[in-house]
Amino acid sequence: MENIKIFVEQILELSGLTGNAVPVVRHILLVIIAVILAWLAALFCRKLIVPLILKITNKIEVKWAQVLFNRKVLISACNIVPAIVVWQLLPMVFYQYPVVREVLARLTAIYITIMTVRTIVVFIDSFKKLEDERRSSMQQYFHSFCGVLKIILMFLATIAVVSIIINKSPATLIAGLGATSAILMLVFKDTIEGLVAGIRLTSNEMLHKGDWITVEKAGADGTVEEMTLTTVKIRNFDNTIVTVSPKTLVDDSFQNWIGMQESDGRRAKRKIFFDFRSLSPITDEQRQQLIEKKYFKPEEIKEGDINMTLFRQYMEKYLASREDVNADMTLMVRQLEATSTGMPVELYFFIRNKEWVVFEHTVAEIMEYTYATAKDFNLKIYQQLPDRL
């Protein structure tokens, strides 16, 4: 720095300036030099250091190196370098103006503090790129820990900035926070409760990122996109976003479909209501018709069999014969308790393909076949006619 001052003095001597203009021009030159040096330091970091580090990390096969030392983190770190250069040059530039030097030193210190915290936050956020589409329990614990760490960093940064402004030691401010602990507990109430609820969700394997959940109270039915200390973000299937607090999920009930997604089939359960008057023992003519249409073999139909019984038996065989239905899981066509709107028969089975569109199309195809087949058994599906105006 002394060499810079000597260089400036030499320029002033060569220019022939005298009188009151000398200090003004001297400080202007020193400010210009400080700005140029800070700009060169930033340029050096961005154009040389950052590409060099990125080139090294790209050659490393370990994924974490490429993720944690990504361009965003490095650029954020580069923003601190010019401020450090200015911090070092302030005593030289404003050595004749101590008040200005003190004000600028505090502003520079505040900037360095904020940008350092921002760089650390960006670095912490980079860990998200190491997560799988469906976040594991360990990853969720770490995600919650990172959230707490960011809050602590913000809190310490605030104390540091305030201490710089009032020129007091940060330890003095922290010691004085004991009296305001109740207020801090109130301010961070949701964060603390969210952290506890988040730990309960993950420790009990209740929820992960990527799970399909249904929260009726919140009107949520979709995939968990993000889990933080205070919110769980759910993207519904209509692409609307619903946010609920982890505490809400812990205190109330919600439905997690991960068990279905990881199982060998997705359950389908459909009811059909039949007119009681259509139930009857089959006649010889009906028996022959069922045999001709290859619903049954002759020895499978006994005298006096009820058409509904045969219908249920056939539908179970039909479901079991389909490749898209998992016959190894529960499969039945059962009769439910009679109602005033007819006798309900329920088809209960599991579809192998759990993808929503394929599942719905498969179920629709099965039910359409069921409706069309019922008339061959002389069964009449109950249907209430609309009121005539």
C-alpha positions as CSV (number, residue, x, y, z in Angstrom):
1,M,0.0,0.0,0.0
2,E,2.9,2.3,0.7
3,N,4.1,1.8,-2.9
4,I,0.6,3.0,-4.1
5,K,0.9,6.1,-2.0
6,I,4.3,6.8,-3.4
7,F,3.1,6.3,-6.9
8,V,0.2,8.8,-6.4
9,E,2.6,11.3,-4.9
10,Q,4.9,11.0,-7.9
11,I,1.9,11.7,-10.2
12,L,1.0,14.8,-8.2
13,E,4.6,16.1,-8.4
14,L,4.7,15.5,-12.1
15,S,1.4,17.3,-12.6
16,G,2.7,20.4,-10.9
17,L,-0.4,20.7,-8.6
18,T,-0.1,22.9,-5.5
19,G,-2.3,24.3,-2.8
20,N,-5.7,23.0,-1.6
21,A,-6.2,21.0,-4.8
22,V,-3.5,18.5,-3.8
23,P,-5.4,16.6,-1.1
24,V,-8.6,16.4,-3.2
25,V,-6.8,15.1,-6.2
26,R,-4.8,12.7,-4.1
27,H,-7.9,11.1,-2.6
28,I,-9.7,11.0,-5.9
29,L,-6.7,9.1,-7.4
30,L,-6.6,6.7,-4.4
31,V,-10.3,6.0,-4.7
32,I,-9.9,5.3,-8.4
33,I,-7.0,3.0,-7.8
34,A,-8.9,1.2,-5.0
35,V,-11.9,0.7,-7.4
36,I,-9.7,-0.5,-10.2
37,L,-7.9,-3.0,-7.9
38,A,-11.2,-4.3,-6.5
39,W,-12.6,-4.7,-10.1
40,L,-9.4,-6.5,-11.2
41,A,-9.7,-8.8,-8.2
42,A,-13.3,-9.7,-9.1
43,L,-12.4,-10.2,-12.7
44,F,-9.5,-12.4,-11.8
45,C,-11.7,-14.6,-9.7
46,R,-14.6,-14.8,-12.2
47,K,-12.4,-15.3,-15.3
48,L,-9.6,-17.4,-14.0
49,I,-10.2,-18.9,-10.6
50,V,-13.9,-20.0,-11.2
51,P,-13.2,-21.7,-14.6
52,L,-10.2,-23.4,-13.2
53,I,-12.1,-24.8,-10.2
54,L,-15.0,-25.9,-12.5
55,K,-12.6,-27.6,-14.8
56,I,-11.0,-29.5,-11.9
57,T,-14.4,-30.6,-10.5
58,N,-15.7,-31.7,-13.9
59,K,-12.8,-34.1,-14.2
60,I,-13.5,-35.6,-10.8
61,E,-15.9,-38.5,-11.0
62,V,-17.3,-37.9,-7.6
63,K,-20.8,-36.2,-7.9
64,W,-20.6,-34.2,-4.7
65,A,-17.6,-32.2,-5.9
66,Q,-19.5,-31.0,-9.0
67,V,-22.6,-30.2,-7.0
68,L,-21.2,-28.5,-4.0
69,F,-18.6,-26.4,-5.9
70,N,-21.0,-25.4,-8.7
71,R,-20.8,-22.1,-10.6
72,K,-23.5,-20.4,-8.4
73,V,-21.5,-21.1,-5.2
74,L,-18.2,-19.9,-6.7
75,I,-19.7,-16.7,-8.2
76,S,-21.3,-15.9,-4.8
77,A,-17.9,-16.3,-3.2
78,C,-16.3,-14.1,-5.8
79,N,-18.6,-11.2,-4.8
80,I,-16.8,-11.1,-1.4
81,V,-13.3,-10.6,-2.9
82,P,-13.7,-6.9,-4.1
83,A,-15.1,-6.0,-0.7
84,I,-12.0,-7.5,1.0
85,V,-9.7,-5.5,-1.3
86,V,-11.6,-2.3,-0.5
87,W,-11.4,-3.2,3.2
88,Q,-7.7,-3.5,3.0
89,L,-7.3,-0.2,1.1
90,L,-9.6,2.0,3.2
91,P,-6.9,3.0,5.7
92,M,-4.6,4.2,2.8
93,V,-7.3,5.9,0.8
94,F,-9.0,7.9,3.6
95,Y,-6.1,8.3,6.0
96,Q,-6.8,12.0,6.3
97,Y,-10.6,11.5,6.8
98,P,-11.1,9.2,9.8
99,V,-14.8,9.7,10.0
100,V,-15.4,8.8,6.3
101,R,-13.0,5.9,6.7
102,E,-14.9,4.6,9.7
103,V,-18.3,4.8,8.0
104,L,-17.1,3.1,4.9
105,A,-15.3,0.5,6.9
106,R,-18.5,-0.4,8.7
107,L,-20.5,-0.5,5.5
108,T,-17.9,-2.7,3.9
109,A,-17.9,-5.0,7.0
110,I,-21.7,-5.3,6.8
111,Y,-21.5,-6.1,3.1
112,I,-18.8,-8.8,3.7
113,T,-20.9,-10.3,6.5
114,I,-24.0,-10.5,4.4
115,M,-22.3,-11.9,1.3
116,T,-20.4,-14.5,3.4
117,V,-23.7,-15.7,4.9
118,R,-25.3,-15.7,1.4
119,T,-22.5,-17.8,0.0
120,I,-22.8,-20.3,2.9
121,V,-26.6,-20.5,2.3
122,V,-26.1,-21.1,-1.4
123,F,-23.5,-23.8,-0.5
124,I,-26.0,-25.4,1.8
125,D,-28.8,-25.3,-0.8
126,S,-26.5,-27.1,-3.2
127,F,-26.9,-30.3,-1.1
128,K,-30.5,-30.6,-2.5
129,K,-29.0,-31.6,-5.8
130,L,-27.5,-34.7,-4.2
131,E,-31.0,-35.9,-3.2
132,D,-32.9,-38.6,-5.0
133,E,-36.4,-37.9,-6.5
134,R,-37.8,-39.6,-3.4
135,R,-35.9,-38.2,-0.4
136,S,-34.7,-40.9,2.1
137,S,-35.1,-40.5,5.9
138,M,-31.4,-39.6,6.3
139,Q,-31.6,-37.0,3.5
140,Q,-34.7,-35.5,5.2
141,Y,-33.0,-35.4,8.5
142,F,-30.0,-33.6,6.8
143,H,-32.5,-31.3,5.0
144,S,-34.1,-30.3,8.3
145,F,-30.7,-29.8,9.8
146,C,-29.7,-27.5,6.9
147,G,-32.9,-25.5,7.5
148,V,-32.0,-25.0,11.2
149,L,-28.4,-24.2,10.2
150,K,-29.6,-21.5,7.8
151,I,-31.8,-20.0,10.5
152,I,-28.9,-19.9,12.9
153,L,-26.7,-18.3,10.3
154,M,-29.3,-15.6,9.7
155,F,-29.6,-15.0,13.4
156,L,-25.8,-14.7,13.9
157,A,-25.5,-12.5,10.8
158,T,-28.2,-10.1,12.2
159,I,-26.3,-9.9,15.5
160,A,-23.0,-9.3,13.6
161,V,-24.6,-6.5,11.5
162,V,-26.1,-4.8,14.5
163,S,-22.9,-5.0,16.5
164,I,-21.0,-3.4,13.5
165,I,-23.5,-0.6,13.3
166,I,-23.5,0.2,17.0
167,N,-19.8,-0.7,17.4
168,K,-20.3,-3.2,20.2
169,S,-19.0,-6.7,20.6
170,P,-21.3,-9.5,19.4
171,A,-20.8,-11.3,22.7
172,T,-22.3,-8.4,24.5
173,L,-25.4,-8.5,22.3
174,I,-25.8,-12.3,22.7
175,A,-25.5,-12.0,26.5
176,G,-28.3,-9.4,26.4
177,L,-30.6,-11.7,24.5
178,G,-31.4,-13.7,27.7
179,A,-34.1,-11.1,28.6
180,T,-35.7,-11.4,25.2
181,S,-35.7,-15.2,25.0
182,A,-39.4,-15.3,25.5
183,I,-39.9,-13.0,22.5
184,L,-37.6,-15.1,20.4
185,M,-39.5,-18.3,21.4
186,L,-42.7,-16.6,20.2
187,V,-41.1,-15.4,16.9
188,F,-39.6,-18.9,16.1
189,K,-42.6,-20.8,17.5
190,D,-43.7,-22.2,14.1
191,T,-40.1,-23.0,13.2
192,I,-39.5,-25.0,16.3
193,E,-42.8,-26.8,16.1
194,G,-42.2,-27.5,12.4
195,L,-38.8,-28.9,13.2
196,V,-40.2,-31.3,15.8
197,A,-43.1,-32.3,13.5
198,G,-40.6,-32.8,10.6
199,I,-38.5,-35.1,12.7
200,R,-41.5,-37.1,13.7
201,L,-42.6,-37.4,10.1
202,T,-39.2,-38.7,9.0
203,S,-38.3,-40.8,12.0
204,N,-41.5,-42.8,11.7
205,E,-41.2,-43.1,7.9
206,M,-44.5,-41.2,7.5
207,L,-43.6,-39.0,4.6
208,H,-40.8,-38.4,2.0
209,K,-40.3,-36.1,-0.9
210,G,-41.9,-37.7,-3.9
211,D,-44.7,-39.5,-2.0
212,W,-48.3,-39.3,-3.2
213,I,-50.4,-38.2,-0.3
214,T,-54.0,-37.1,0.3
215,V,-54.9,-34.5,2.9
216,E,-58.6,-34.1,2.8
217,K,-58.7,-31.2,5.3
218,A,-56.3,-29.1,3.2
219,G,-57.8,-30.2,-0.1
220,A,-54.5,-31.7,-1.2
221,D,-54.2,-34.8,-3.4
222,G,-50.8,-35.1,-5.2
223,T,-47.1,-35.5,-4.9
224,V,-44.9,-34.0,-2.2
225,E,-42.5,-31.6,-4.0
226,E,-40.7,-30.0,-1.0
227,M,-40.4,-30.5,2.8
228,T,-39.1,-27.7,4.9
229,L,-39.1,-26.8,8.6
230,T,-42.4,-25.0,8.3
231,T,-44.2,-26.2,5.2
232,V,-44.8,-29.2,3.1
233,K,-45.5,-28.3,-0.6
234,I,-47.8,-30.6,-2.5
235,R,-48.5,-30.4,-6.2
236,N,-52.0,-31.6,-6.9
237,F,-52.8,-33.6,-10.1
238,D,-54.4,-30.5,-11.5
239,N,-51.0,-28.7,-11.0
240,T,-52.2,-26.5,-8.2
241,I,-49.9,-26.1,-5.3
242,V,-51.1,-26.7,-1.7
243,T,-48.8,-26.0,1.3
244,V,-49.5,-27.4,4.7
245,S,-47.5,-27.3,7.9
246,P,-45.7,-30.5,9.1
247,K,-47.6,-29.9,12.4
248,T,-50.9,-30.2,10.6
249,L,-49.9,-33.6,9.1
250,V,-48.7,-34.9,12.5
251,D,-51.7,-33.6,14.5
252,D,-54.3,-34.6,11.9
253,S,-54.5,-37.6,9.6
254,F,-53.4,-37.9,6.0
255,Q,-53.2,-40.8,3.5
256,N,-49.9,-41.8,2.0
257,W,-50.1,-43.9,-1.2
258,I,-46.5,-45.1,-1.1
259,G,-47.6,-48.6,0.1
260,M,-49.7,-48.9,-3.0
261,Q,-47.0,-47.6,-5.3
262,E,-44.5,-50.1,-3.9
263,S,-46.9,-53.1,-3.9
264,D,-47.6,-55.5,-6.8
265,G,-50.9,-53.9,-7.7
266,R,-53.4,-51.0,-7.3
267,R,-56.7,-51.8,-5.8
268,A,-59.9,-51.4,-7.8
269,K,-63.3,-51.6,-6.0
270,R,-66.5,-51.0,-7.9
271,K,-70.2,-51.6,-7.1
272,I,-73.0,-52.6,-9.4
273,F,-76.7,-52.5,-8.2
274,F,-79.0,-55.2,-9.7
275,D,-82.8,-55.3,-9.7
276,F,-84.0,-57.9,-7.2
277,R,-86.7,-59.0,-9.6
278,S,-84.1,-60.2,-12.1
279,L,-82.7,-62.8,-9.8
280,S,-84.0,-66.3,-10.6
281,P,-83.0,-69.9,-11.1
282,I,-81.8,-70.5,-14.6
283,T,-83.9,-72.3,-17.1
284,D,-82.8,-75.0,-19.6
285,E,-82.8,-72.4,-22.3
286,Q,-80.6,-70.0,-20.3
287,R,-78.3,-72.9,-19.4
288,Q,-77.8,-73.7,-23.0
289,Q,-77.2,-70.1,-23.9
290,L,-74.4,-69.8,-21.3
291,I,-72.8,-72.9,-22.6
292,E,-73.0,-71.8,-26.2
293,K,-71.4,-68.5,-25.4
294,K,-68.6,-70.4,-23.6
295,Y,-69.2,-68.8,-20.2
296,F,-69.3,-72.3,-18.6
297,K,-68.9,-75.9,-19.5
298,P,-71.9,-78.2,-19.2
299,E,-70.7,-79.9,-16.0
300,E,-70.1,-76.5,-14.3
301,I,-73.8,-75.6,-14.3
302,K,-76.1,-77.5,-11.9
303,E,-79.9,-77.6,-11.9
304,G,-81.4,-74.8,-9.8
305,D,-78.3,-72.6,-9.9
306,I,-79.2,-68.9,-9.5
307,N,-78.2,-66.6,-12.4
308,M,-76.5,-64.2,-9.9
309,T,-74.4,-66.9,-8.5
310,L,-73.2,-68.0,-11.9
311,F,-72.6,-64.4,-12.8
312,R,-70.3,-63.8,-9.8
313,Q,-68.4,-67.1,-10.5
314,Y,-67.9,-66.1,-14.1
315,M,-66.7,-62.6,-13.3
316,E,-64.1,-64.0,-10.9
317,K,-62.8,-66.4,-13.5
318,Y,-62.8,-63.5,-16.1
319,L,-60.8,-61.2,-13.8
320,A,-58.3,-64.0,-12.9
321,S,-57.7,-64.7,-16.6
322,R,-56.7,-61.1,-17.4
323,E,-52.9,-60.5,-17.5
324,D,-53.3,-56.9,-16.3
325,V,-55.1,-58.1,-13.1
326,N,-52.9,-59.6,-10.4
327,A,-54.6,-62.8,-9.5
328,D,-52.1,-63.5,-6.7
329,M,-53.6,-60.6,-4.7
330,T,-57.1,-60.5,-3.3
331,L,-59.7,-61.0,-6.0
332,M,-63.4,-61.5,-5.5
333,V,-66.8,-60.6,-6.7
334,R,-69.0,-60.4,-3.6
335,Q,-72.5,-59.6,-2.6
336,L,-73.1,-56.7,-0.2
337,E,-76.0,-55.9,2.1
338,A,-79.2,-55.3,0.3
339,T,-80.4,-51.7,-0.2
340,S,-83.5,-49.9,-1.3
341,T,-81.9,-49.2,-4.6
342,G,-81.2,-52.9,-5.4
343,M,-78.7,-55.6,-4.5
344,P,-75.1,-54.4,-4.6
345,V,-72.4,-56.6,-6.1
346,E,-68.8,-55.5,-5.6
347,L,-65.9,-56.3,-7.8
348,Y,-62.7,-56.2,-5.7
349,F,-59.3,-56.8,-7.5
350,F,-55.9,-55.3,-8.1
351,I,-54.4,-53.9,-11.4
352,R,-50.7,-54.6,-12.0
353,N,-50.1,-51.2,-13.7
354,K,-50.5,-48.5,-11.1
355,E,-50.0,-45.6,-13.4
356,W,-53.2,-43.4,-13.1
357,V,-54.2,-43.2,-16.8
358,V,-53.6,-46.9,-17.5
359,F,-55.3,-47.9,-14.3
360,E,-58.4,-46.0,-15.0
361,H,-58.6,-47.3,-18.6
362,T,-58.2,-50.9,-17.5
363,V,-60.9,-50.5,-14.8
364,A,-63.2,-48.9,-17.3
365,E,-62.7,-51.7,-19.8
366,I,-63.5,-54.3,-17.1
367,M,-66.6,-52.5,-15.9
368,E,-67.9,-52.0,-19.4
369,Y,-67.5,-55.7,-20.1
370,T,-69.3,-56.4,-16.8
371,Y,-72.3,-54.3,-17.7
372,A,-72.5,-55.8,-21.2
373,T,-72.2,-59.4,-19.9
374,A,-74.9,-59.0,-17.2
375,K,-77.8,-59.2,-19.7
376,D,-76.6,-62.7,-20.9
377,F,-77.3,-63.9,-17.4
378,N,-80.8,-62.2,-17.5
379,L,-79.7,-59.8,-14.8
380,K,-81.1,-56.3,-14.9
381,I,-78.9,-53.4,-13.6
382,Y,-80.8,-51.0,-11.4
383,Q,-81.1,-47.6,-12.9
384,Q,-83.2,-44.7,-11.6
385,L,-84.8,-42.7,-14.3
386,P,-84.4,-39.0,-14.1
387,D,-87.4,-37.0,-12.9
388,R,-89.5,-35.7,-15.7
389,L,-90.2,-32.0,-15.6
